[in-house]
Amino acid sequence: MEIYTIEALLLVFLILITCAVIFCKDILSAAIIYSAFSFCAVLLYLMMGSPDVAFTEAVIGTISTIFFVASLKKIDRWCK
């Protein structure tokens, strides 16, 4: 029963992090919050017993966060 509680908390965190990314005005902050989303997704996949999907999510989340932060050098950081 305790596992279901932790999984439910992770799902709630995923929803809250998604809302935070949507309403964030700073693009750098949104990219960092997105990495927290990826981390929570990795934990959820591991708890559900699929380490291959968790590893893939970790790699894709890390690479996409690096690309997001690197692309901020080219554009204006604040959305209008």
N, C-alpha and C positions, 0 to 999 in steps of 0.2 A: 504494500500500500504506500510505503514511503517513496518508492520509485515513481509512482504516478504523480505524487505531489511535486517532486522535483521536475518532472517533465512538464507539468502544468505551469510551474513557475517559469521554466525556460520559454514556454510558448507565450506567456504573458510578457516576458522581457522582450521577445522578438517583436511582438505587436507594439510595445512602447518604443522600442528602438526605431521601428519603421516610422512611427508617427514623428519621432524626433528628427529623423532624416528628412522627412517631407517638409516640416515646418522650420527647418534650420535655414538661416539667411546666409551664413558664411559657408562657402563651398569647401574650405579646408576642414571645418568642423564636421560637415556632412560626410566627408570622406573618412574621417577618423571614427565617427559614429557608425558608419557602414562597416568598418573593420570589427567593431564590437558586435554588430549583427552577425557577421561571419563567424566570430568566435562562439557566440551562443548557438548558432546553427551546428557548428562542429560538436559542441558538447551534447546537443540534442541527438545528433546522429550516432554519437558514441553510446549514449544511453539506450538507444533503440537497437543497438547491436549491429551496426553497419560501419565498421571502421574504414572500409574502402571509400565509401561515400564521404565520410568525415575527412579523410586525407585529401580527397579531391577538392572538397569545399575549402579546406585550409590553404591548399596551393592556389586555387583560383582567387580566393579572397585576398591573399597576400599579394599576388601579382596585380590584381585589379586596383588594390589600394596604392601600390607603388605607382602604377600608371596614372591614377587620379591625382596624386600629389605631384608627380612630375609634370603633368599637363597644366598645373596651376601656375607654372612659371610663364606660360605662354598667354594666359588670359587674365582678366581682372578677377580678383578674389571674391569680391562682394557682388551678389545679385542685386539687381535694381527692381 
